[in-house]
């Protein structure tokens, strides 16, 4: 992916003055680049060096949190599992309980990134968060036919009979409708109710 090769950039305030906290190497660009590339050695060097000190200024702290969150998002998007683990272990606030941070596991399962989903569930992401379509990570994995992601969701405790609010669609419905028979077998074995009417 070209997107995985590009690092994020830090915007400057009017007049070209960089915001406080962006004085780290590359103003946040390098940490995003290293996370995207999965360059854990250079990523750790930044985390153990310039990122190890907590800024005293509140706006600088907010920028630091945003830089770490962006780096983690790049690691997720580029399927860089070790880089993501490194950032989570460092304490990157991925905003798992609010906003788009809640949806990271749903997106990972829709894209077939089972290892990323596993790391996220281990870090505390809920299996029951729904996206704009009302689907959980398990439903997205079932829809897309990602057997490994379905397995990760089930092992993390996903509700095998979760139904969307609007149409009452379950993971079993999505697997059956899309011809994903191995997933249907997984769901049945996990206790899915196969008699649910839609």
C-alpha positions as CSV (number, residue, x, y, z in Angstrom):
1,X,0.0,0.0,0.0
2,X,1.2,3.5,-0.9
3,X,-0.7,4.8,2.1
4,X,1.4,2.6,4.4
5,X,4.6,4.1,2.9
6,X,3.5,7.7,3.6
7,X,4.0,9.2,7.0
8,X,1.6,11.7,8.6
9,X,2.5,15.3,8.6
10,X,2.2,17.9,11.4
11,X,0.4,21.0,10.5
12,X,1.7,24.4,11.6
13,X,-0.2,27.2,13.1
14,X,-0.7,30.5,11.2
15,X,2.6,32.2,10.5
16,X,4.4,28.9,10.2
17,X,5.0,28.5,14.0
18,X,5.0,24.8,14.9
19,X,2.6,23.9,17.8
20,X,4.2,23.0,21.1
21,X,5.2,19.4,21.4
22,X,5.9,19.0,17.7
23,X,9.6,19.6,18.3
24,X,10.2,15.8,18.4
25,X,12.1,14.3,15.4
26,X,10.0,15.0,12.4
27,X,7.2,16.6,14.4
28,X,5.6,13.2,14.6
29,X,6.4,12.1,11.1
30,X,9.1,9.6,12.0
31,X,7.1,7.8,14.6
32,X,4.3,7.3,12.1
33,X,6.7,6.3,9.4
34,X,8.4,3.7,11.6
35,X,5.0,2.3,12.8
36,X,3.8,2.0,9.2
37,X,7.0,0.2,8.1
38,X,7.1,-2.0,11.2
39,X,10.6,-0.7,12.0
40,X,10.4,-1.6,15.7
41,X,14.1,-0.8,16.4
42,X,13.8,2.8,15.3
43,X,10.3,3.0,16.9
44,X,11.7,1.9,20.2
45,X,14.6,4.3,19.9
46,X,12.1,7.2,19.6
47,X,9.9,5.9,22.4
48,X,12.8,5.4,24.7
49,X,14.3,8.7,23.7
50,X,12.3,11.8,22.9
51,X,8.9,10.3,23.7
52,X,10.0,9.0,27.1
53,X,9.7,12.5,28.6
54,X,6.2,13.8,29.3
55,X,5.7,17.4,28.2
56,X,4.8,19.8,30.9
57,X,2.6,22.0,28.6
58,X,-1.0,20.6,28.3
59,X,-1.2,21.4,24.5
60,X,2.2,19.6,24.0
61,X,0.8,16.6,25.9
62,X,-2.3,16.6,23.7
63,X,-0.1,16.7,20.6
64,X,2.1,13.8,22.0
65,X,-1.1,11.7,22.6
66,X,-2.3,12.4,19.1
67,X,1.1,11.5,17.5
68,X,1.1,8.2,19.4
69,X,-2.5,7.5,18.4
70,X,-1.8,8.3,14.8
71,X,1.3,6.0,14.8
72,X,-0.8,3.2,16.3
73,X,-3.5,3.7,13.6
74,X,-0.8,3.6,10.9
75,X,0.5,0.3,12.4
76,X,-3.0,-1.1,12.4
77,X,-3.7,0.0,8.8
78,X,-0.4,-1.5,7.6
79,X,-0.8,-4.7,9.6
80,X,2.3,-4.1,11.6
81,X,1.5,-6.2,14.7
82,X,4.8,-5.9,16.6
83,X,4.8,-2.1,16.1
84,X,1.2,-1.9,17.4
85,X,2.1,-4.0,20.4
86,X,5.1,-1.8,21.0
87,X,3.0,1.4,21.0
88,X,0.3,-0.2,23.2
89,X,2.9,-1.4,25.7
90,X,4.4,2.1,25.7
91,X,1.0,3.4,26.8
92,X,-0.4,4.9,23.6
93,X,-3.9,6.0,24.3
94,X,-5.9,4.6,21.4
95,X,-9.2,6.0,22.6
96,X,-10.7,2.5,22.7
97,X,-13.8,3.8,24.6
98,X,-14.7,6.8,22.5
99,X,-15.0,7.9,18.9
100,X,-13.3,6.0,16.1
101,X,-11.0,4.3,18.5
102,X,-13.9,2.0,19.5
103,X,-14.1,0.7,15.9
104,X,-10.5,-0.4,15.4
105,X,-11.2,-4.1,15.9
106,X,-14.3,-3.9,13.7
107,X,-12.2,-2.5,10.9
108,X,-9.4,-5.0,11.5
109,X,-11.8,-7.9,11.2
110,X,-13.5,-6.5,8.1
111,X,-10.0,-6.3,6.5
112,X,-9.0,-9.8,7.7
113,X,-6.3,-8.7,10.1
114,X,-6.7,-11.4,12.8
115,X,-3.4,-10.8,14.6
116,X,-4.2,-7.0,14.9
117,X,-7.7,-7.9,16.2
118,X,-6.2,-10.3,18.8
119,X,-3.8,-7.5,20.0
120,X,-6.7,-5.1,20.2
121,X,-9.0,-7.4,22.1
122,X,-6.1,-8.2,24.5
123,X,-5.6,-4.5,25.0
124,X,-9.3,-4.1,26.1
125,X,-11.2,-3.3,23.0
126,X,-14.8,-4.5,23.3
127,X,-16.0,-7.2,20.9
128,X,-19.5,-5.7,21.0
129,X,-18.9,-2.3,19.5
130,X,-20.9,-1.7,16.4
131,X,-20.0,0.3,13.2
132,X,-22.3,2.5,11.2
133,X,-24.0,-0.6,9.7
134,X,-24.8,-1.9,13.2
135,X,-22.3,-4.8,12.8
136,X,-19.7,-6.0,15.4
137,X,-16.3,-7.3,14.6
138,X,-17.7,-10.9,14.5
139,X,-20.4,-9.8,12.0
140,X,-17.9,-8.1,9.7
141,X,-15.5,-11.1,9.8
142,X,-18.4,-13.4,9.0
143,X,-19.6,-11.1,6.1
144,X,-16.1,-10.9,4.6
145,X,-15.3,-14.6,5.1
146,X,-12.3,-14.2,7.4
147,X,-12.3,-17.5,9.3
148,X,-9.2,-16.5,11.4
149,X,-10.9,-13.3,12.5
150,X,-14.1,-15.1,13.4
151,X,-12.0,-17.4,15.5
152,X,-10.3,-14.5,17.3
153,X,-13.6,-12.8,17.9
154,X,-15.1,-16.0,19.4
155,X,-12.1,-16.6,21.6
156,X,-12.3,-13.0,22.8
157,X,-15.9,-13.6,24.0
158,X,-17.9,-12.1,21.1
159,X,-21.7,-12.7,21.4
160,X,-22.2,-15.4,18.7
161,X,-26.0,-14.5,18.5
162,X,-25.6,-10.7,18.4
163,X,-28.3,-9.3,16.0
164,X,-28.3,-5.9,14.3
165,X,-31.0,-3.6,15.5
166,X,-32.5,-2.6,12.2
167,X,-32.7,-6.0,10.4
168,X,-31.9,-8.5,13.1
169,X,-29.0,-9.8,11.1
170,X,-26.6,-12.2,12.9
171,X,-23.1,-13.5,12.0
172,X,-24.8,-16.8,11.0
173,X,-27.1,-15.0,8.5
174,X,-24.1,-13.1,7.0
175,X,-22.0,-16.3,6.7
176,X,-24.9,-18.3,5.1
177,X,-26.0,-15.5,2.8
178,X,-22.5,-15.1,1.4
179,X,-21.7,-18.8,1.1
180,X,-19.1,-18.9,3.9
181,X,-19.8,-22.5,5.0
182,X,-16.6,-22.9,7.1
183,X,-17.6,-19.9,9.1
184,X,-21.2,-21.1,9.5
185,X,-19.7,-24.4,10.9
186,X,-17.5,-22.3,13.3
187,X,-20.5,-20.3,14.5
188,X,-22.7,-23.5,15.0
189,X,-19.9,-25.1,17.0
190,X,-19.7,-21.9,19.1
191,X,-23.4,-22.2,19.9
192,X,-25.0,-19.9,17.4
193,X,-28.7,-20.2,17.2
194,X,-29.4,-21.4,13.7
195,X,-33.1,-21.1,14.0
196,X,-33.2,-17.3,14.3
197,X,-35.7,-15.9,11.7
198,X,-34.6,-12.7,9.9
